[in-house]
Structure formats: C-alpha cells, structure tokens
C-alpha cells in the first residue's frame, strides 16, 4: 500500500531500524534478509532525501532528521495499529489467531494448564505461543510484538496498561517427610535450614519471592538455585531443604509430588500478578476476549 508515493511497509521498517540501529538486528526482528532491509533503507533515504542512519563502526547513528521524526513515526504506527485492531472482528469459534503470551512455568501450571481444555472447546483453532520471562520478552511487549505479559507488578513494563490478575500468597514447602515440617516451622528453623531458590530468565533475575527475601536482615543458606518454579518440588523430595513457593503452585504440585507446605513463620508481602499489554492494543477485541478468559478462570478456579 502506498501513500504519497511511499510504501507504508517501509515506515515499520524505519521504526525498527531506528530502535535497533543495526541492519542485521532489524532484519531479525522483521523476519527479512539483511539485503532486503538494506534495500528498504536505501528507498527510505531516497524518499526523505536524508541519510537517516549513518554507519559508525558496528553501529548506525540516526541523523538529526531521523531523530526528529522518530516520535511522530511511533504515533502514526500506533494509530494505524489501533485502527486496524478496532475494525477487526474476533470470533473465538472460528478464529485461527495465535496469541503470544509471556508467562512463567508457575502460571502455566496453575492457570494455563487447567484453562487450555476449556479454551480448546470454545476456540478450537486459537493457538498460543507461550514465551518464558526474559528481557527480550519485555522489549517485545514494548514494541507491540507480544500480546500479553503476565508478571508480578514490580516487573511490569513502564508506560503500558495493566490489570490485576490475582493476588498470591507465598508459603514454605518441603518434602512431606521433612521433620522440619512436622510441626509449625519457627523462624530460627527456617533460616537454619538449607534452601532452594529460583532465578528466572537469561539474566538470572530474582523472582518476586527472592527479591523480598533478599530484603530481610537474616539470610538463608541457599544450596540449590533452580531456573524454574516447577522443578523445585522434585528437588525437595528426599532432602531436608526448604523452598518459598507460591501457594497456588504448592497446592497443585502437592497432588503430584510428595511435598508438604505451611505458612511462612514471618510476615511476607502479597504478590500482585498482573496482565499487561501494549498501549496501542487497548481496542484489540481478541485480547479483550483472552483477558476475560484468564480473569474468569481465576474467579471460578
């Protein structure tokens, strides 16, 4: 599609180029070859009569004209995206849409796994691309390349709408034959025991629970660090170690793995699990449907 002689697809390419400042990385995001992106940049330079991006070492530096138009470019692309979404009907019974959702294995276990059969009944051709938490996923939300981000409130991406999914308590869990859990756990026993901690993502980011525990004056003796929440119960079995777990996950995993759990022996803040989407997708009927399904699953779960 052209407007005043400009292929409008080039505007999206320019937006990505200005963000990445690299032809190779822009090509990766656009799912195009590097020659194709280089050709798009050449056409943009010719149309605007400006170099737009100037090579400097391994990076490309935006021209003054490019920097001046970057904010307006985002507004235009956001308005176009909102217009398209608003005018597009969504029928779950017939839609073949694939939703890209950033979600931890904890939420897959306690929310998506029970919900998937029902979604398969009411939306048989709708699919899901479930992406683990990472900085790349947060960037994808900011770029409008991710449909939903489900994350604790502290990890939400600034500048985009959020909605509370649910509030979650944390508990202390261990092997069902761990003598420490035979009676209510004391604070002294908690800190004297060995622990399993969870850090998620490629940057080894602390989870909500780990971040809160790190603020306590007394420190745990961490003996194992796991990369996912759902591996922790199996690592507890046959040991005297403890782990701080989401209460919902502890309940689900206790049905499959011989673990027990009880309240923490000290005050601990409630975690607010949020739903977040890009600000340009506020009128997306498909996303509104999916958010409603998630909220209903929590309400009736």
Secondary structure as the mmCIF struct_conf table of DSSP 4:
data_model
#
loop_
_struct_conf.conf_type_id
_struct_conf.id
_struct_conf.beg_label_comp_id
_struct_conf.beg_label_asym_id
_struct_conf.beg_label_seq_id
_struct_conf.end_label_comp_id
_struct_conf.end_label_asym_id
_struct_conf.end_label_seq_id
STRN STRN1 UNK A 2 UNK A 3
TURN_TY1_P TURN_TY1_P1 UNK A 4 UNK A 5
STRN STRN2 UNK A 6 UNK A 7
TURN_TY1_P TURN_TY1_P2 UNK A 8 UNK A 8
HELX_RH_AL_P HELX_RH_AL_P1 UNK A 9 UNK A 20
HELX_RH_AL_P HELX_RH_AL_P2 UNK A 23 UNK A 30
TURN_TY1_P TURN_TY1_P3 UNK A 31 UNK A 31
HELX_RH_AL_P HELX_RH_AL_P3 UNK A 34 UNK A 48
TURN_TY1_P TURN_TY1_P4 UNK A 49 UNK A 49
BEND BEND1 UNK A 50 UNK A 50
STRN STRN3 UNK A 53 UNK A 56
TURN_TY1_P TURN_TY1_P5 UNK A 57 UNK A 58
STRN STRN4 UNK A 59 UNK A 62
HELX_LH_PP_P HELX_LH_PP_P1 UNK A 63 UNK A 63
HELX_RH_AL_P HELX_RH_AL_P4 UNK A 64 UNK A 86
TURN_TY1_P TURN_TY1_P6 UNK A 87 UNK A 87
TURN_TY1_P TURN_TY1_P7 UNK A 92 UNK A 94
STRN STRN5 UNK A 98 UNK A 102
HELX_RH_AL_P HELX_RH_AL_P5 UNK A 105 UNK A 107
HELX_RH_PI_P HELX_RH_PI_P1 UNK A 108 UNK A 112
HELX_RH_AL_P HELX_RH_AL_P6 UNK A 113 UNK A 122
TURN_TY1_P TURN_TY1_P8 UNK A 124 UNK A 125
STRN STRN6 UNK A 127 UNK A 131
HELX_RH_AL_P HELX_RH_AL_P7 UNK A 135 UNK A 142
TURN_TY1_P TURN_TY1_P9 UNK A 143 UNK A 144
BEND BEND2 UNK A 147 UNK A 147
STRN STRN7 UNK A 148 UNK A 152
HELX_RH_3T_P HELX_RH_3T_P1 UNK A 153 UNK A 155
HELX_LH_PP_P HELX_LH_PP_P2 UNK A 156 UNK A 157
TURN_TY1_P TURN_TY1_P10 UNK A 158 UNK A 159
BEND BEND3 UNK A 160 UNK A 160
STRN STRN8 UNK A 162 UNK A 168
STRN STRN9 UNK A 170 UNK A 175
TURN_TY1_P TURN_TY1_P11 UNK A 176 UNK A 177
HELX_RH_3T_P HELX_RH_3T_P2 UNK A 179 UNK A 181
BEND BEND4 UNK A 182 UNK A 183
HELX_LH_PP_P HELX_LH_PP_P3 UNK A 184 UNK A 186
HELX_RH_AL_P HELX_RH_AL_P8 UNK A 187 UNK A 192
BEND BEND5 UNK A 193 UNK A 193
STRN STRN10 UNK A 194 UNK A 200
TURN_TY1_P TURN_TY1_P12 UNK A 201 UNK A 204
STRN STRN11 UNK A 205 UNK A 206
HELX_LH_PP_P HELX_LH_PP_P4 UNK A 207 UNK A 207
HELX_RH_AL_P HELX_RH_AL_P9 UNK A 208 UNK A 214
TURN_TY1_P TURN_TY1_P13 UNK A 215 UNK A 215
BEND BEND6 UNK A 216 UNK A 218
STRN STRN12 UNK A 221 UNK A 226
BEND BEND7 UNK A 227 UNK A 229
TURN_TY1_P TURN_TY1_P14 UNK A 230 UNK A 231
HELX_RH_AL_P HELX_RH_AL_P10 UNK A 232 UNK A 236
TURN_TY1_P TURN_TY1_P15 UNK A 237 UNK A 238
BEND BEND8 UNK A 239 UNK A 240
STRN STRN13 UNK A 242 UNK A 246
HELX_RH_AL_P HELX_RH_AL_P11 UNK A 247 UNK A 254
TURN_TY1_P TURN_TY1_P16 UNK A 255 UNK A 256
BEND BEND9 UNK A 257 UNK A 258
STRN STRN14 UNK A 259 UNK A 263
BEND BEND10 UNK A 265 UNK A 266
HELX_LH_PP_P HELX_LH_PP_P5 UNK A 269 UNK A 270
STRN STRN15 UNK A 271 UNK A 276
HELX_RH_3T_P HELX_RH_3T_P3 UNK A 279 UNK A 281
TURN_TY1_P TURN_TY1_P17 UNK A 282 UNK A 283
HELX_RH_AL_P HELX_RH_AL_P12 UNK A 285 UNK A 300
#
